[in-house]
């Protein structure tokens, strides 16, 4: 869906009474928003006459905003309970007559009484306060539906200070010319002077619009991770608008939107008049799918006010109907396509072969046996000189002959072996001299390494 829009014209009448279906039994009412003390059981007990008033569709006053009052005279605003579509709804009622009796106490029997302890009738619906102009009603309606400031304190229902600020702002409108408020005119002028009241009247009188549409892309889908832009157009100024997006996404205000502020999921746009202001909202989705943005707000209108009073001597209260109003809603969506799956180019990283030095394989050296030439051992035969034989002549004397002495052979030094191991000769032993050479193998190794102010509370008691 590209977008949607709604328009709401501000009517100038109070809300109609709910249709009763069945009488409720006695019950203990719940507390109003931001109650900071514990009211008595009697104040919260809705039975007897008070139950009859409740079952008649009227609001039943219970207790004041602080515990400084008594059971018969309470501080405004006042917490009351009424039936809203079958639900007991407790809500704050703001005074619009500074000098009249709230008429919201109970006596010891639980009966509604005024400040003089006189029994009161029901606090019945009213069409508004006849002493107020249409513009006054519009401004009070806006004040009860929106936060405003009173010298720095933000008005609202959430605390005593916030309620005091809101009640004072209401009196600044309803009782600005009341002599009893003379001392507080300066306070009113600072916080809700003529210009601010005129601005609010403009808001309440325009045809309020809320429109949400796609801007980027106007058509088609986005890729996951891209930013989608939606444009919200509204003239509901200074009123919190709830904006939300699909799970898994977050909205931000983007572009030139100086007049828009997003706090959490509450968007506030500044401006005035009937012309709407455009605000760009961005989101980005990481995954494929359809994503939506929604905007919702309860329109400002006097129809959202419930007016009531217990009689001519009593306050006319205004309370904001927090259940009945239908909210204005707008939405838009965008589709995200899955990011294309691309096979990344497989870059084979250059394999840096670690400087693994292949160990030098040193083959052990086989000892070389020196070849020693074999010198045959020749036995030395002693040389016997040959003596010539002299013939012996008988009768002739034999001459003396020298006796031959055998020659002693000169000693010989054995020579080292210089050849291969000899084979025994004639069964003799062969000899060999040899030496061993030792070879050392050195191995090298290489290693490669790789190196997230408080508010002014005004209270009037009639004595």
Secondary structure, DSSP 8 states (H G I E B T S, - for coil): --EEEEEEE---S--------S----EE----TT--S---HHHHEE-HHHHHHHHTT-BEEEEESSTTS-SSS--SSEEEEEEETTEEEEEEEEES-TTSB---EE-TTS-EE-TT--B---BEEES--TTS-HHHHHHHHHHHHS--EETTEE-SSSSHHHHHHHHHHHHHHHSTT-GGGGGGHHHHHHHH-HHHHHHHHHHHHSEEEEEEEEEESSSSEEETT-EEEEEEEE--TTS-EEEEE-TT---EEESS-TTEEEETTEEEE---SSS-EEEEEEEE-SSSEEEEEEEEE----GGGEEEEES-TTB-EEEEE-TTT---EEEEEEEEEE----------------------------------EE--------------------TTS---------------------EES----STT------------------------------------
